[in-house]
């Protein structure tokens, strides 16, 4: 199993777009079959990244299939337009 973790910092004043982005991410579960689990959360503290995605896949190939799915790419494009920074890690568990 592969866990894909992504964190973002967003530009100020993009709260409405952030909410659309989060809804879009959550909407991918059950639509893209390779995405086994998807959790999106907003940071409650100050001075850290603004939000996190934790998602699970059966294999690295499934993660790559997910990343290249047009539905994921559409959601990702919205994020790219509002983010300041992004970090990610993929690991086996």
Rosetta constraint file for C-alpha pairs under 8 A:
AtomPair CA 1 CA 56 HARMONIC 6.99 0.50
AtomPair CA 1 CA 57 HARMONIC 5.82 0.50
AtomPair CA 1 CA 58 HARMONIC 4.55 0.50
AtomPair CA 1 CA 59 HARMONIC 5.62 0.50
AtomPair CA 1 CA 92 HARMONIC 5.59 0.50
AtomPair CA 1 CA 93 HARMONIC 5.62 0.50
AtomPair CA 2 CA 56 HARMONIC 5.68 0.50
AtomPair CA 2 CA 57 HARMONIC 5.11 0.50
AtomPair CA 2 CA 58 HARMONIC 6.06 0.50
AtomPair CA 2 CA 59 HARMONIC 5.70 0.50
AtomPair CA 2 CA 60 HARMONIC 6.46 0.50
AtomPair CA 2 CA 63 HARMONIC 7.77 0.50
AtomPair CA 2 CA 90 HARMONIC 6.57 0.50
AtomPair CA 2 CA 91 HARMONIC 5.52 0.50
AtomPair CA 2 CA 92 HARMONIC 4.60 0.50
AtomPair CA 2 CA 93 HARMONIC 6.26 0.50
AtomPair CA 3 CA 54 HARMONIC 6.92 0.50
AtomPair CA 3 CA 55 HARMONIC 5.71 0.50
AtomPair CA 3 CA 56 HARMONIC 4.58 0.50
AtomPair CA 3 CA 57 HARMONIC 6.45 0.50
AtomPair CA 3 CA 90 HARMONIC 5.54 0.50
AtomPair CA 3 CA 91 HARMONIC 5.38 0.50
AtomPair CA 3 CA 92 HARMONIC 6.27 0.50
AtomPair CA 3 CA 93 HARMONIC 6.98 0.50
AtomPair CA 4 CA 53 HARMONIC 7.75 0.50
AtomPair CA 4 CA 54 HARMONIC 5.85 0.50
AtomPair CA 4 CA 55 HARMONIC 5.19 0.50
AtomPair CA 4 CA 56 HARMONIC 6.18 0.50
AtomPair CA 4 CA 57 HARMONIC 7.84 0.50
AtomPair CA 4 CA 63 HARMONIC 7.96 0.50
AtomPair CA 4 CA 88 HARMONIC 7.28 0.50
AtomPair CA 4 CA 89 HARMONIC 6.03 0.50
AtomPair CA 4 CA 90 HARMONIC 4.49 0.50
AtomPair CA 4 CA 91 HARMONIC 6.80 0.50
AtomPair CA 5 CA 52 HARMONIC 7.08 0.50
AtomPair CA 5 CA 53 HARMONIC 5.55 0.50
AtomPair CA 5 CA 54 HARMONIC 4.64 0.50
AtomPair CA 5 CA 55 HARMONIC 6.50 0.50
AtomPair CA 5 CA 88 HARMONIC 5.47 0.50
AtomPair CA 5 CA 89 HARMONIC 5.34 0.50
AtomPair CA 5 CA 90 HARMONIC 6.27 0.50
AtomPair CA 6 CA 52 HARMONIC 5.59 0.50
AtomPair CA 6 CA 53 HARMONIC 5.12 0.50
AtomPair CA 6 CA 54 HARMONIC 6.76 0.50
AtomPair CA 6 CA 86 HARMONIC 7.01 0.50
AtomPair CA 6 CA 87 HARMONIC 5.73 0.50
AtomPair CA 6 CA 88 HARMONIC 4.23 0.50
AtomPair CA 6 CA 89 HARMONIC 6.63 0.50
AtomPair CA 7 CA 49 HARMONIC 6.26 0.50
AtomPair CA 7 CA 50 HARMONIC 7.32 0.50
AtomPair CA 7 CA 51 HARMONIC 5.64 0.50
AtomPair CA 7 CA 52 HARMONIC 4.38 0.50
AtomPair CA 7 CA 53 HARMONIC 6.46 0.50
AtomPair CA 7 CA 86 HARMONIC 5.67 0.50
AtomPair CA 7 CA 87 HARMONIC 5.39 0.50
AtomPair CA 7 CA 88 HARMONIC 6.34 0.50
AtomPair CA 8 CA 49 HARMONIC 5.64 0.50
AtomPair CA 8 CA 50 HARMONIC 5.81 0.50
AtomPair CA 8 CA 51 HARMONIC 5.52 0.50
AtomPair CA 8 CA 52 HARMONIC 6.57 0.50
AtomPair CA 8 CA 83 HARMONIC 6.63 0.50
AtomPair CA 8 CA 84 HARMONIC 7.45 0.50
AtomPair CA 8 CA 85 HARMONIC 5.65 0.50
AtomPair CA 8 CA 86 HARMONIC 4.55 0.50
AtomPair CA 8 CA 87 HARMONIC 6.67 0.50
AtomPair CA 9 CA 49 HARMONIC 5.04 0.50
AtomPair CA 9 CA 50 HARMONIC 5.04 0.50
AtomPair CA 9 CA 51 HARMONIC 7.06 0.50
AtomPair CA 9 CA 83 HARMONIC 5.77 0.50
AtomPair CA 9 CA 84 HARMONIC 5.36 0.50
AtomPair CA 9 CA 85 HARMONIC 5.10 0.50
AtomPair CA 9 CA 86 HARMONIC 6.55 0.50
AtomPair CA 10 CA 14 HARMONIC 7.15 0.50
AtomPair CA 10 CA 18 HARMONIC 7.87 0.50
AtomPair CA 10 CA 50 HARMONIC 6.69 0.50
AtomPair CA 10 CA 82 HARMONIC 5.80 0.50
AtomPair CA 10 CA 83 HARMONIC 4.11 0.50
AtomPair CA 10 CA 84 HARMONIC 5.12 0.50
AtomPair CA 10 CA 85 HARMONIC 7.03 0.50
AtomPair CA 11 CA 82 HARMONIC 5.77 0.50
AtomPair CA 11 CA 83 HARMONIC 5.61 0.50
AtomPair CA 11 CA 84 HARMONIC 5.61 0.50
AtomPair CA 14 CA 18 HARMONIC 6.06 0.50
AtomPair CA 14 CA 82 HARMONIC 6.44 0.50
AtomPair CA 15 CA 19 HARMONIC 6.27 0.50
AtomPair CA 16 CA 20 HARMONIC 6.47 0.50
AtomPair CA 17 CA 21 HARMONIC 6.10 0.50
AtomPair CA 17 CA 78 HARMONIC 7.60 0.50
AtomPair CA 17 CA 82 HARMONIC 7.34 0.50
AtomPair CA 18 CA 22 HARMONIC 6.15 0.50
AtomPair CA 18 CA 79 HARMONIC 7.52 0.50
AtomPair CA 18 CA 82 HARMONIC 7.56 0.50
AtomPair CA 19 CA 23 HARMONIC 6.15 0.50
AtomPair CA 20 CA 24 HARMONIC 6.04 0.50
AtomPair CA 21 CA 25 HARMONIC 6.24 0.50
AtomPair CA 21 CA 75 HARMONIC 6.29 0.50
AtomPair CA 21 CA 78 HARMONIC 6.42 0.50
AtomPair CA 21 CA 79 HARMONIC 6.33 0.50
AtomPair CA 22 CA 26 HARMONIC 6.21 0.50
AtomPair CA 22 CA 40 HARMONIC 6.75 0.50
AtomPair CA 23 CA 27 HARMONIC 6.02 0.50
AtomPair CA 24 CA 28 HARMONIC 6.64 0.50
AtomPair CA 24 CA 75 HARMONIC 5.86 0.50
AtomPair CA 25 CA 29 HARMONIC 7.66 0.50
AtomPair CA 25 CA 38 HARMONIC 7.89 0.50
AtomPair CA 25 CA 40 HARMONIC 7.56 0.50
AtomPair CA 25 CA 72 HARMONIC 7.71 0.50
AtomPair CA 25 CA 75 HARMONIC 6.60 0.50
AtomPair CA 26 CA 38 HARMONIC 6.63 0.50
AtomPair CA 26 CA 39 HARMONIC 7.32 0.50
AtomPair CA 26 CA 40 HARMONIC 7.01 0.50
AtomPair CA 27 CA 31 HARMONIC 7.28 0.50
AtomPair CA 28 CA 32 HARMONIC 5.83 0.50
AtomPair CA 28 CA 35 HARMONIC 7.65 0.50
AtomPair CA 28 CA 71 HARMONIC 7.48 0.50
AtomPair CA 28 CA 72 HARMONIC 7.22 0.50
AtomPair CA 29 CA 33 HARMONIC 7.61 0.50
AtomPair CA 29 CA 35 HARMONIC 6.00 0.50
AtomPair CA 29 CA 36 HARMONIC 7.13 0.50
AtomPair CA 29 CA 37 HARMONIC 6.77 0.50
AtomPair CA 29 CA 38 HARMONIC 6.30 0.50
AtomPair CA 30 CA 35 HARMONIC 7.44 0.50
AtomPair CA 30 CA 36 HARMONIC 7.98 0.50
AtomPair CA 32 CA 66 HARMONIC 6.86 0.50
AtomPair CA 32 CA 69 HARMONIC 7.82 0.50
AtomPair CA 34 CA 57 HARMONIC 6.14 0.50
AtomPair CA 34 CA 58 HARMONIC 7.34 0.50
AtomPair CA 34 CA 62 HARMONIC 5.40 0.50
AtomPair CA 34 CA 63 HARMONIC 7.10 0.50
AtomPair CA 34 CA 65 HARMONIC 7.36 0.50
AtomPair CA 34 CA 66 HARMONIC 6.33 0.50
AtomPair CA 35 CA 55 HARMONIC 7.06 0.50
AtomPair CA 35 CA 56 HARMONIC 6.33 0.50
AtomPair CA 35 CA 57 HARMONIC 5.67 0.50
AtomPair CA 35 CA 62 HARMONIC 7.75 0.50
AtomPair CA 35 CA 63 HARMONIC 7.65 0.50
AtomPair CA 35 CA 66 HARMONIC 6.87 0.50
AtomPair CA 36 CA 55 HARMONIC 7.25 0.50
AtomPair CA 36 CA 56 HARMONIC 5.44 0.50
AtomPair CA 36 CA 57 HARMONIC 5.59 0.50
AtomPair CA 36 CA 58 HARMONIC 7.57 0.50
AtomPair CA 37 CA 54 HARMONIC 7.85 0.50
AtomPair CA 37 CA 55 HARMONIC 5.17 0.50
AtomPair CA 37 CA 56 HARMONIC 5.10 0.50
AtomPair CA 37 CA 57 HARMONIC 7.48 0.50
AtomPair CA 38 CA 53 HARMONIC 7.03 0.50
AtomPair CA 38 CA 54 HARMONIC 5.89 0.50
AtomPair CA 38 CA 55 HARMONIC 4.39 0.50
AtomPair CA 38 CA 56 HARMONIC 6.82 0.50
AtomPair CA 39 CA 53 HARMONIC 5.67 0.50
AtomPair CA 39 CA 54 HARMONIC 5.15 0.50
AtomPair CA 39 CA 55 HARMONIC 6.25 0.50
AtomPair CA 40 CA 51 HARMONIC 7.30 0.50
AtomPair CA 40 CA 52 HARMONIC 5.74 0.50
AtomPair CA 40 CA 53 HARMONIC 4.58 0.50
AtomPair CA 40 CA 54 HARMONIC 6.56 0.50
AtomPair CA 41 CA 51 HARMONIC 5.63 0.50
AtomPair CA 41 CA 52 HARMONIC 5.44 0.50
AtomPair CA 41 CA 53 HARMONIC 6.69 0.50
AtomPair CA 42 CA 50 HARMONIC 5.94 0.50
AtomPair CA 42 CA 51 HARMONIC 4.29 0.50
AtomPair CA 42 CA 52 HARMONIC 6.51 0.50
AtomPair CA 43 CA 48 HARMONIC 7.48 0.50
AtomPair CA 43 CA 49 HARMONIC 6.90 0.50
AtomPair CA 43 CA 50 HARMONIC 5.20 0.50
AtomPair CA 43 CA 51 HARMONIC 5.38 0.50
AtomPair CA 43 CA 52 HARMONIC 7.56 0.50
AtomPair CA 57 CA 62 HARMONIC 6.05 0.50
AtomPair CA 57 CA 63 HARMONIC 5.96 0.50
AtomPair CA 58 CA 62 HARMONIC 6.37 0.50
AtomPair CA 58 CA 63 HARMONIC 7.98 0.50
AtomPair CA 59 CA 63 HARMONIC 6.48 0.50
AtomPair CA 60 CA 64 HARMONIC 6.24 0.50
AtomPair CA 61 CA 65 HARMONIC 6.16 0.50
AtomPair CA 62 CA 66 HARMONIC 6.18 0.50
AtomPair CA 63 CA 67 HARMONIC 6.21 0.50
AtomPair CA 64 CA 68 HARMONIC 6.23 0.50
AtomPair CA 65 CA 69 HARMONIC 6.16 0.50
AtomPair CA 66 CA 72 HARMONIC 6.72 0.50
AtomPair CA 67 CA 72 HARMONIC 6.19 0.50
AtomPair CA 67 CA 73 HARMONIC 6.92 0.50
AtomPair CA 68 CA 72 HARMONIC 7.03 0.50
AtomPair CA 68 CA 73 HARMONIC 6.65 0.50
AtomPair CA 69 CA 73 HARMONIC 6.26 0.50
AtomPair CA 70 CA 74 HARMONIC 6.14 0.50
AtomPair CA 71 CA 75 HARMONIC 6.60 0.50
AtomPair CA 72 CA 76 HARMONIC 6.04 0.50
AtomPair CA 73 CA 77 HARMONIC 6.06 0.50
AtomPair CA 74 CA 78 HARMONIC 6.82 0.50
AtomPair CA 75 CA 79 HARMONIC 6.69 0.50
AtomPair CA 76 CA 80 HARMONIC 6.28 0.50
AtomPair CA 77 CA 81 HARMONIC 6.52 0.50
AtomPair CA 78 CA 82 HARMONIC 6.87 0.50
AtomPair CA 79 CA 83 HARMONIC 5.91 0.50
